[in-house]
Amino acid sequence: MMKQFFSMKAKHPDALLLFRCGDFYETYHDDAIDAAKVLGITLTKRNNGGNSGEIAMAGFPHHALDTYLPKLIRAGKRVAICDQLEDPKKKREELKGKKGLSPMDKMVKRGITELVTPGVAMGDNVLNYKENNFLAAVHFGKQACGVSFLDISTGEFLTGEGTYDYVEKLIGSFSPKEILYDRAYKKEFETHFGTKLCTFEMDDWVFTEQTANQKLLKHFGTANLKGFGVDHLHNGIIAAGAIMQYLELTQHTQIRHITALTRIEEEKYVRMDRFTIRSLELVSTMNDEGTSLLNVIDNTITPMGGRMLRRWMVFPLKTVKPIEERLDVVEYFFKHQDFRDTINEQFHRIGDLERIISKVAVGRVSPREVVQLKNALKAIQPVKTSCLYAENKVLNRIGEQLNLCESLRNRIEQEIQNDPPQLANKGDIIAFGYNQELDELRTIRDHGKEYLLQIQEREAERTGINSLKVGFNNVFGYYLEVRNTFKDNVPEEWVRKQTLAQAERYITQELKEYEDKILGADERILALEGKLFMELIRDMQEFIPQIQINATLVAHLDCLLSFTRASEEHHYVRPVVDDSEVLDIKQGRHPVIETQLPLGEQYVPNDVLLDNDRQQIMMITGPNMAGKSALLRQTALIVLLAQIGCFVPAERARVGLVDKIFTRVGASDNISVGESTFMVEMTEASNILNNVTPRSLVLFDELGRGTSTYDGISIAWAIVEYLHEQPRAKARTLFATHYHELNEMEKNFHGIKNYNVSVKEVNGKIIFLRKLEKGGSEHSFGIHVADIAGMPRSIVKRANVILSELEADNAQVGSAGKTAIGKLEQSREGMQLSFFQLDDPVLEQIRDEILGLDINNLTPVEALNKLNDIKKIVNPQSK
């Protein structure tokens, strides 16, 4: 058996092999160690006999595969499933009496039936129903980098090419679960795309144009790829060909649902790099408790709608007409409640049409999913009718394109029971009345005793043998038993099989035929039902293209219905989207933060006006925690919502089309590759400045904090100046900063305007008004933020003293600054050694504890406890 295991393992040495052994899937050697670690199952040992000693082993029941396989795949493992290809019982029967057989001859045949990897998973238990499961391939060409993406669970197949930066952006947007590349380019791949992705290295011959064309043309059955509009993307085609080769390697050959290779049209979508997608928290959050924009606006009903909305979020449109068409449909949903109710009701009946038809293509669809497909086609009927009669051209087009597939729907209705089992091998799939032979077998199976009784009564009446009985034994099956007193009445055609003391037993041709039927009825029923079901699935494959179109149209409508729900719930308004370079938002709100506020608290809205002439750059200063970062993000999110066709959180908004959104928000480092916070910051800023255009939207938040104050100010000033003066980089910009010196730029640059997020100081306390006002701010109130964060009061007080000294002397680089620092040192060292004045943090803490005591109301026990607390401050080790 281990010899058989090693022969299977050799076929996919990089995969974890699940070896079917009776009722278990077992793993051995290193696979067992990995499986035990990932799955949390017991690691045991197997004594292999001879000199091989003990080997590691771990396993689980075969029926628990659906529980354990997803865990392995999510851990990034490639899993080869090795099943038994023969029935062990039949094998033993076949070998009975045979001599001279080798141990391998006696083994049950096994074979790898499936190779499951993170990029080619098909099972519902592995996949996220609202997220695509993309496999990607990257080809390093001489002039450009090619990339391709395939979701085998839906049939979406895309390709494109461009710079490494562009491909990295696509990888960030599509979030593939696995990436293929030429192992000879490992260093280049890690340089450009990092080391944290799940990858698989392939041989160089896979990444050739000849191989790619051969694979793609054979699959699509075309003479060339011109019909797909990708024939000029030589590097993209090679990447797509590598994916096809990988499907063959992983034994995914039933792929009729992959019907087209689509070009990724860069010019149609707003460009956002991975920094922007991450910092704006569009589809995921930077901490576990956060809420993404997708979480707020995703009210989709169907799984394919959820997947499409996720894609729309990272690929906003940048052409007015399609944006307006989406907004028109959202408005139509608002104005026509009956239409909206119809669509909403029917969508709840559709299910995952896209993945069901993909399972049809690979022959893995369950009987229950076939019935779901029928129900989905039924639900599309009223959707089609409603769209055709809607007073909206986009909806009319959708209605015309929806295909009811009536012949398929009717066939499923006639052929499949309304409530079939999930598994085809359980039987009771085919409807009664569809197949005469099947109906007869079921009648025999379900009404056998009744039929035998009919034979008994009929023959007794015909022959006059009143005591006639039908019986059964394992020697010669069903028989008719006749008492000796009636043996003269036995017809000639009856065949005597057994003589007893008081009776004789006979068989008839009718009984033998019935016996053959009844004894093999269950087996024949399962075989016939399986045959009829597979015939249906094969015929269903002809409808794959039409149903895929239906799935796309339903998903499109579902996304727009989701926008309507979110807009209604959160009081969004329709934006004006045009080709201008004006961004004018009145009373804009942050779509996520406003949903997370405590009950009764209202989000403070703000106006933002940007154009490329009078107010190109808004320089925003103000205290920490006043809301500068939220203002920047909400501006970007409002623009993004408008350009995906959704209403926006504002009183009104005019959005001049944006071609790229860039953000430099937050501070982080990348220690693993030796990049400091400041290096990461400068890398992201460089990416912005090298790719910005006059139509871009740029958000800078606290640029230059990772270095000295004057280094930071200098870099920030130069960047703002570049964005204002350089014609090719004259982008609409929000620049939030604590460098109040940058407020001076307004005097010399006509397109830069100062704003601040206001606060109010009452009795030494700061109240954040979160209102954007004209003019710069001179204070950051950082010490106040430290105070409300729980910083020890002695530190807060000392910081205020230091701040007062520095502000009083207007400390700057040079002798004045040195004088101020000297005074601070003197004030620390020259203070009187009074217990209540000595500026030692520990002593100050003791003083604060004593001053805070209410002596008049302190009990003796409380006094002792407080004294013990003070002792712990002096000596933390004391008990």
Solvent accessible surface area in square Angstrom, and as a share of the most:
residue,aa,sasa,rsa
1,M,55,0.25
2,M,17,0.07
3,K,143,0.61
4,Q,14,0.06
5,F,3,0.01
6,F,100,0.42
7,S,57,0.37
8,M,17,0.08
9,K,41,0.18
10,A,74,0.57
11,K,127,0.54
12,H,17,0.08
13,P,94,0.59
14,D,77,0.40
15,A,2,0.01
16,L,8,0.04
17,L,1,0.01
18,L,0,0.00
19,F,0,0.00
20,R,47,0.17
21,C,32,0.19
22,G,38,0.37
23,D,95,0.49
24,F,95,0.40
25,Y,10,0.04
26,E,26,0.12
27,T,2,0.01
28,Y,1,0.00
29,H,66,0.30
30,D,105,0.55
31,D,13,0.06
32,A,0,0.00
33,I,84,0.43
34,D,52,0.27
35,A,0,0.00
36,A,14,0.11
37,K,175,0.74
38,V,47,0.27
39,L,14,0.07
40,G,70,0.67
41,I,29,0.15
42,T,103,0.60
43,L,84,0.42
44,T,59,0.34
45,K,144,0.61
46,R,71,0.26
47,N,114,0.59
48,N,53,0.27
49,G,39,0.37
50,G,81,0.78
51,N,163,0.84
52,S,67,0.43
53,G,33,0.32
54,E,108,0.48
55,I,15,0.07
56,A,22,0.17
57,M,41,0.18
58,A,2,0.01
59,G,29,0.28
60,F,5,0.02
61,P,45,0.29
62,H,63,0.28
63,H,143,0.64
64,A,17,0.13
65,L,32,0.16
66,D,96,0.50
67,T,78,0.45
68,Y,41,0.15
69,L,16,0.08
70,P,6,0.04
71,K,89,0.38
72,L,0,0.00
73,I,8,0.04
74,R,160,0.58
75,A,54,0.42
76,G,36,0.34
77,K,57,0.24
78,R,24,0.09
79,V,0,0.00
80,A,1,0.01
81,I,7,0.03
82,C,0,0.00
83,D,30,0.15
84,Q,38,0.17
85,L,105,0.52
86,E,50,0.22
87,D,69,0.36
88,P,44,0.27
89,K,139,0.59
90,K,121,0.51
91,K,23,0.10
92,R,147,0.54
93,E,114,0.51
94,E,106,0.48
95,L,40,0.20
96,K,155,0.66
97,G,75,0.72
98,K,121,0.51
99,K,189,0.80
100,G,85,0.82
101,L,52,0.26
102,S,49,0.32
103,P,109,0.69
104,M,84,0.38
105,D,70,0.36
106,K,117,0.50
107,M,38,0.17
108,V,22,0.13
109,K,124,0.52
110,R,21,0.08
111,G,12,0.12
112,I,18,0.09
113,T,66,0.38
114,E,31,0.14
115,L,0,0.00
116,V,5,0.03
117,T,0,0.00
118,P,9,0.06
119,G,0,0.00
120,V,1,0.00
121,A,1,0.01
122,M,9,0.04
123,G,30,0.29
124,D,88,0.46
125,N,48,0.25
126,V,15,0.09
127,L,16,0.08
128,N,82,0.42
129,Y,127,0.48
130,K,47,0.20
131,E,31,0.14
132,N,12,0.06
133,N,13,0.07
134,F,3,0.01
135,L,0,0.00
136,A,0,0.00
137,A,0,0.00
138,V,0,0.00
139,H,24,0.11
140,F,12,0.05
141,G,17,0.16
142,K,202,0.85
143,Q,172,0.76
144,A,23,0.18
145,C,1,0.01
146,G,0,0.00
147,V,0,0.00
148,S,0,0.00
149,F,0,0.00
150,L,1,0.00
151,D,0,0.00
152,I,1,0.01
153,S,2,0.01
154,T,3,0.02
155,G,9,0.08
156,E,46,0.21
157,F,4,0.02
158,L,24,0.12
159,T,0,0.00
160,G,2,0.02
161,E,46,0.21
162,G,19,0.19
163,T,91,0.53
164,Y,78,0.30
165,D,48,0.25
166,Y,12,0.05
167,V,0,0.00
168,E,39,0.17
169,K,12,0.05
170,L,1,0.01
171,I,10,0.05
172,G,28,0.27
173,S,13,0.08
174,F,15,0.06
175,S,53,0.34
176,P,15,0.09
177,K,69,0.29
178,E,1,0.00
179,I,1,0.01
180,L,0,0.00
181,Y,4,0.02
182,D,10,0.05
183,R,114,0.42
184,A,77,0.60
185,Y,79,0.30
186,K,95,0.40
187,K,163,0.69
188,E,69,0.31
189,F,2,0.01
190,E,63,0.28
191,T,101,0.59
192,H,65,0.29
193,F,18,0.07
194,G,31,0.30
195,T,97,0.56
196,K,182,0.77
197,L,61,0.31
198,C,46,0.28
199,T,50,0.29
200,F,34,0.14
201,E,49,0.22
202,M,10,0.05
203,D,63,0.33
204,D,91,0.47
205,W,128,0.45
206,V,3,0.02
207,F,13,0.05
208,T,53,0.31
209,E,67,0.30
210,Q,151,0.67
211,T,20,0.12
212,A,0,0.00
213,N,42,0.22
214,Q,113,0.50
215,K,38,0.16
216,L,0,0.00
217,L,44,0.22
218,K,168,0.71
219,H,50,0.23
220,F,32,0.13
221,G,67,0.64
222,T,57,0.33
223,A,94,0.73
224,N,72,0.37
225,L,5,0.02
226,K,135,0.57
227,G,79,0.76
228,F,50,0.21
229,G,33,0.31
230,V,0,0.00
231,D,54,0.28
232,H,104,0.46
233,L,17,0.08
234,H,98,0.44
235,N,21,0.11
236,G,0,0.00
237,I,4,0.02
238,I,15,0.07
239,A,0,0.00
240,A,0,0.00
241,G,0,0.00
242,A,0,0.00
243,I,0,0.00
244,M,12,0.06
245,Q,21,0.09
246,Y,0,0.00
247,L,1,0.00
248,E,90,0.40
249,L,70,0.35
250,T,0,0.00
251,Q,83,0.37
252,H,12,0.05
253,T,87,0.51
254,Q,103,0.46
255,I,17,0.09
256,R,117,0.43
257,H,0,0.00
258,I,3,0.01
259,T,58,0.33
260,A,41,0.32
261,L,1,0.01
262,T,68,0.39
263,R,72,0.26
264,I,14,0.07
265,E,51,0.23
266,E,90,0.40
267,E,98,0.44
268,K,79,0.34
269,Y,55,0.21
270,V,1,0.01
271,R,31,0.11
272,M,0,0.00
273,D,9,0.05
274,R,106,0.39
275,F,27,0.11
276,T,0,0.00
277,I,16,0.08
278,R,106,0.39
279,S,6,0.04
280,L,6,0.03
281,E,40,0.18
282,L,0,0.00
283,V,28,0.16
284,S,68,0.44
285,T,38,0.22
286,M,106,0.47
287,N,87,0.45
288,D,146,0.76
289,E,162,0.73
290,G,31,0.30
291,T,32,0.18
292,S,1,0.01
293,L,0,0.00
294,L,13,0.06
295,N,94,0.48
296,V,15,0.09
297,I,0,0.00
298,D,33,0.17
299,N,44,0.22
300,T,13,0.08
301,I,36,0.18
302,T,1,0.01
303,P,18,0.11
304,M,3,0.01
305,G,0,0.00
306,G,1,0.01
307,R,6,0.02
308,M,39,0.17
309,L,0,0.00
310,R,61,0.22
311,R,50,0.18
312,W,20,0.07
313,M,0,0.00
314,V,5,0.03
315,F,11,0.05
316,P,0,0.00
317,L,10,0.05
318,K,57,0.24
319,T,68,0.40
320,V,35,0.20
321,K,142,0.60
322,P,44,0.28
323,I,0,0.00
324,E,48,0.21
325,E,41,0.19
326,R,23,0.09
327,L,0,0.00
328,D,56,0.29
329,V,0,0.00
330,V,0,0.00
331,E,45,0.20
332,Y,23,0.09
333,F,0,0.00
334,F,64,0.27
335,K,139,0.59
336,H,67,0.30
337,Q,92,0.41
338,D,119,0.62
339,F,18,0.07
340,R,22,0.08
341,D,71,0.37
342,T,40,0.23
343,I,0,0.00
344,N,45,0.23
345,E,87,0.39
346,Q,16,0.07
347,F,2,0.01
348,H,121,0.54
349,R,122,0.45
350,I,0,0.00
351,G,26,0.25
352,D,26,0.13
353,L,0,0.00
354,E,20,0.09
355,R,11,0.04
356,I,10,0.05
357,I,0,0.00
358,S,0,0.00
359,K,20,0.09
360,V,0,0.00
361,A,0,0.00
362,V,23,0.13
363,G,33,0.31
364,R,106,0.39
365,V,7,0.04
366,S,13,0.09
367,P,0,0.00
368,R,118,0.43
369,E,25,0.11
370,V,0,0.00
371,V,12,0.07
372,Q,52,0.23
373,L,0,0.00
374,K,6,0.03
375,N,56,0.29
376,A,0,0.00
377,L,0,0.00
378,K,90,0.38
379,A,2,0.02
380,I,0,0.00
381,Q,66,0.29
382,P,41,0.26
383,V,0,0.00
384,K,38,0.16
385,T,57,0.33
386,S,26,0.16
387,C,0,0.00
388,L,71,0.35
389,Y,180,0.68
390,A,8,0.06
391,E,151,0.68
392,N,21,0.11
393,K,168,0.71
394,V,17,0.10
395,L,0,0.00
396,N,38,0.20
397,R,105,0.38
398,I,9,0.05
399,G,0,0.00
400,E,119,0.53
401,Q,94,0.42
402,L,4,0.02
403,N,58,0.30
404,L,25,0.12
405,C,8,0.05
406,E,88,0.40
407,S,75,0.48
408,L,4,0.02
409,R,41,0.15
410,N,71,0.36
411,R,64,0.24
412,I,0,0.00
413,E,72,0.32
414,Q,118,0.52
415,E,1,0.00
416,I,2,0.01
417,Q,58,0.26
418,N,114,0.58
419,D,122,0.63
420,P,3,0.02
421,P,32,0.20
422,Q,81,0.36
423,L,97,0.48
424,A,41,0.32
425,N,114,0.58
426,K,134,0.57
427,G,4,0.03
428,D,68,0.35
429,I,0,0.00
430,I,0,0.00
431,A,18,0.14
432,F,151,0.63
433,G,59,0.57
434,Y,81,0.31
435,N,35,0.18
436,Q,142,0.63
437,E,86,0.38
438,L,0,0.00
439,D,21,0.11
440,E,81,0.36
441,L,5,0.02
442,R,16,0.06
443,T,66,0.38
444,I,19,0.10
445,R,83,0.30
446,D,81,0.42
447,H,86,0.39
448,G,6,0.06
449,K,178,0.75
450,E,100,0.45
451,Y,81,0.31
452,L,23,0.12
453,L,95,0.47
454,Q,105,0.47
455,I,3,0.02
456,Q,44,0.20
457,E,103,0.46
458,R,109,0.40
459,E,14,0.06
460,A,17,0.13
461,E,151,0.68
462,R,136,0.50
463,T,20,0.11
464,G,35,0.34
465,I,0,0.00
466,N,129,0.66
467,S,29,0.19
468,L,4,0.02
469,K,118,0.50
470,V,31,0.18
471,G,19,0.18
472,F,91,0.38
473,N,35,0.18
474,N,145,0.74
475,V,131,0.75
476,F,29,0.12
477,G,6,0.06
478,Y,26,0.10
479,Y,18,0.07
480,L,1,0.01
481,E,43,0.19
482,V,0,0.00
483,R,138,0.50
484,N,54,0.28
485,T,120,0.69
486,F,56,0.23
487,K,96,0.41
488,D,133,0.69
489,N,64,0.33
490,V,28,0.16
491,P,24,0.15
492,E,175,0.79
493,E,109,0.49
494,W,15,0.05
495,V,81,0.47
496,R,143,0.52
497,K,94,0.40
498,Q,61,0.27
499,T,89,0.52
500,L,63,0.32
501,A,91,0.70
502,Q,143,0.63
503,A,5,0.04
504,E,12,0.05
505,R,44,0.16
506,Y,14,0.05
507,I,22,0.11
508,T,18,0.11
509,Q,130,0.58
510,E,59,0.26
511,L,0,0.00
512,K,63,0.27
513,E,91,0.41
514,Y,9,0.03
515,E,17,0.08
516,D,97,0.50
517,K,80,0.34
518,I,37,0.19
519,L,111,0.55
520,G,21,0.20
521,A,1,0.01
522,D,84,0.43
523,E,126,0.56
524,R,99,0.36
525,I,3,0.01
526,L,79,0.39
527,A,66,0.51
528,L,23,0.12
529,E,1,0.00
530,G,27,0.26
531,K,117,0.50
532,L,12,0.06
533,F,4,0.02
534,M,80,0.36
535,E,51,0.23
536,L,1,0.00
537,I,3,0.01
538,R,130,0.47
539,D,63,0.32
540,M,0,0.00
541,Q,21,0.09
542,E,109,0.49
543,F,42,0.17
544,I,2,0.01
545,P,61,0.39
546,Q,56,0.25
547,I,0,0.00
548,Q,26,0.12
549,I,91,0.46
550,N,0,0.00
551,A,0,0.00
552,T,67,0.39
553,L,19,0.10
554,V,0,0.00
555,A,2,0.02
556,H,48,0.21
557,L,1,0.00
558,D,0,0.00
559,C,0,0.00
560,L,0,0.00
561,L,0,0.00
562,S,0,0.00
563,F,0,0.00
564,T,0,0.00
565,R,54,0.20
566,A,0,0.00
567,S,1,0.01
568,E,87,0.39
569,E,111,0.50
570,H,30,0.14
571,H,143,0.64
572,Y,13,0.05
573,V,47,0.27
574,R,73,0.27
575,P,2,0.01
576,V,90,0.52
577,V,6,0.04
578,D,34,0.17
579,D,94,0.49
580,S,28,0.18
581,E,64,0.29
582,V,31,0.18
583,L,0,0.00
584,D,28,0.14
585,I,2,0.01
586,K,57,0.24
587,Q,51,0.23
588,G,0,0.00
589,R,41,0.15
590,H,11,0.05
591,P,0,0.00
592,V,16,0.09
593,I,59,0.30
594,E,38,0.17
595,T,50,0.29
596,Q,103,0.46
597,L,49,0.24
598,P,88,0.55
599,L,191,0.95
600,G,70,0.67
601,E,94,0.42
602,Q,149,0.66
603,Y,37,0.14
604,V,49,0.28
605,P,34,0.21
606,N,12,0.06
607,D,62,0.32
608,V,2,0.01
609,L,66,0.33
610,L,0,0.00
611,D,9,0.04
612,N,21,0.11
613,D,88,0.46
614,R,165,0.60
615,Q,16,0.07
616,Q,0,0.00
617,I,1,0.00
618,M,1,0.01
619,M,0,0.00
620,I,0,0.00
621,T,0,0.00
622,G,0,0.00
623,P,3,0.02
624,N,52,0.27
625,M,104,0.46
626,A,0,0.00
627,G,22,0.21
628,K,12,0.05
629,S,41,0.27
630,A,20,0.16
631,L,5,0.02
632,L,0,0.00
633,R,46,0.17
634,Q,3,0.01
635,T,1,0.00
636,A,0,0.00
637,L,1,0.00
638,I,0,0.00
639,V,0,0.00
640,L,0,0.00
641,L,0,0.00
642,A,0,0.00
643,Q,1,0.00
644,I,0,0.00
645,G,0,0.00
646,C,0,0.00
647,F,13,0.06
648,V,0,0.00
649,P,0,0.00
650,A,2,0.02
651,E,113,0.51
652,R,135,0.49
653,A,6,0.05
654,R,96,0.35
655,V,0,0.00
656,G,0,0.00
657,L,7,0.04
658,V,1,0.01
659,D,23,0.12
660,K,36,0.15
661,I,1,0.01
662,F,0,0.00
663,T,3,0.02
664,R,5,0.02
665,V,16,0.09
666,G,30,0.29
667,A,65,0.51
668,S,55,0.36
669,D,71,0.37
670,N,56,0.29
671,I,137,0.70
672,S,92,0.60
673,V,94,0.54
674,G,69,0.66
675,E,51,0.23
676,S,63,0.41
677,T,46,0.27
678,F,49,0.20
679,M,103,0.46
680,V,15,0.08
681,E,7,0.03
682,M,38,0.17
683,T,59,0.34
684,E,4,0.02
685,A,3,0.02
686,S,54,0.35
687,N,23,0.12
688,I,1,0.01
689,L,31,0.15
690,N,106,0.54
691,N,36,0.19
692,V,2,0.01
693,T,38,0.22
694,P,48,0.30
695,R,67,0.24
696,S,0,0.00
697,L,0,0.00
698,V,0,0.00
699,L,0,0.00
700,F,0,0.00
701,D,6,0.03
702,E,14,0.06
703,L,1,0.00
704,G,0,0.00
705,R,119,0.43
706,G,42,0.41
707,T,43,0.25
708,S,66,0.43
709,T,75,0.43
710,Y,114,0.43
711,D,74,0.38
712,G,0,0.00
713,I,17,0.08
714,S,68,0.44
715,I,51,0.26
716,A,0,0.00
717,W,73,0.26
718,A,58,0.45
719,I,13,0.07
720,V,0,0.00
721,E,66,0.30
722,Y,73,0.28
723,L,0,0.00
724,H,7,0.03
725,E,100,0.45
726,Q,60,0.27
727,P,100,0.63
728,R,114,0.41
729,A,0,0.00
730,K,50,0.21
731,A,0,0.00
732,R,0,0.00
733,T,0,0.00
734,L,0,0.00
735,F,0,0.00
736,A,0,0.00
737,T,1,0.01
738,H,45,0.20
739,Y,28,0.11
740,H,43,0.19
741,E,82,0.37
742,L,0,0.00
743,N,21,0.11
744,E,82,0.37
745,M,0,0.00
746,E,66,0.30
747,K,153,0.65
748,N,109,0.56
749,F,27,0.11
750,H,118,0.53
751,G,1,0.01
752,I,0,0.00
753,K,64,0.27
754,N,11,0.06
755,Y,23,0.09
756,N,19,0.10
757,V,4,0.02
758,S,11,0.07
759,V,37,0.21
760,K,113,0.48
761,E,108,0.48
762,V,58,0.34
763,N,147,0.75
764,G,60,0.58
765,K,123,0.52
766,I,16,0.08
767,I,84,0.43
768,F,37,0.15
769,L,72,0.36
770,R,92,0.34
771,K,71,0.30
772,L,22,0.11
773,E,83,0.37
774,K,157,0.67
775,G,32,0.31
776,G,36,0.34
777,S,18,0.12
778,E,137,0.62
779,H,95,0.42
780,S,28,0.18
781,F,51,0.21
782,G,34,0.33
783,I,36,0.18
784,H,29,0.13
785,V,29,0.17
786,A,26,0.20
787,D,49,0.26
788,I,93,0.47
789,A,83,0.65
790,G,62,0.60
791,M,84,0.38
792,P,69,0.43
793,R,154,0.56
794,S,9,0.06
795,I,82,0.42
796,V,15,0.09
797,K,99,0.42
798,R,50,0.18
799,A,31,0.24
800,N,68,0.35
801,V,69,0.40
802,I,57,0.29
803,L,76,0.38
804,S,67,0.43
805,E,53,0.24
806,L,52,0.26
807,E,97,0.43
808,A,84,0.65
809,D,42,0.22
810,N,98,0.50
811,A,36,0.28
812,Q,102,0.45
813,V,126,0.73
814,G,38,0.36
815,S,90,0.58
816,A,52,0.40
817,G,10,0.10
818,K,157,0.67
819,T,74,0.43
820,A,0,0.00
821,I,85,0.43
822,G,22,0.21
823,K,91,0.39
824,L,17,0.08
825,E,95,0.43
826,Q,126,0.56
827,S,34,0.22
828,R,135,0.49
829,E,125,0.56
830,G,65,0.63
831,M,58,0.26
832,Q,130,0.58
833,L,153,0.76
834,S,38,0.24
835,F,88,0.37
836,F,96,0.40
837,Q,102,0.46
838,L,45,0.23
839,D,30,0.16
840,D,53,0.28
841,P,80,0.51
842,V,66,0.38
843,L,45,0.23
844,E,17,0.08
845,Q,80,0.36
846,I,7,0.04
847,R,36,0.13
848,D,19,0.10
849,E,55,0.25
850,I,66,0.33
851,L,123,0.61
852,G,66,0.64
853,L,41,0.21
854,D,79,0.41
855,I,121,0.61
856,N,143,0.73
857,N,112,0.58
858,L,53,0.26
859,T,65,0.38
860,P,107,0.67
861,V,101,0.58
862,E,84,0.38
863,A,40,0.31
864,L,123,0.61
865,N,86,0.44
866,K,51,0.22
867,L,116,0.58
868,N,59,0.30
869,D,64,0.33
870,I,23,0.12
871,K,112,0.48
872,K,88,0.37
873,I,34,0.17
874,V,95,0.55
875,N,70,0.36
876,P,102,0.64
877,Q,150,0.67
878,S,20,0.13
879,K,208,0.88
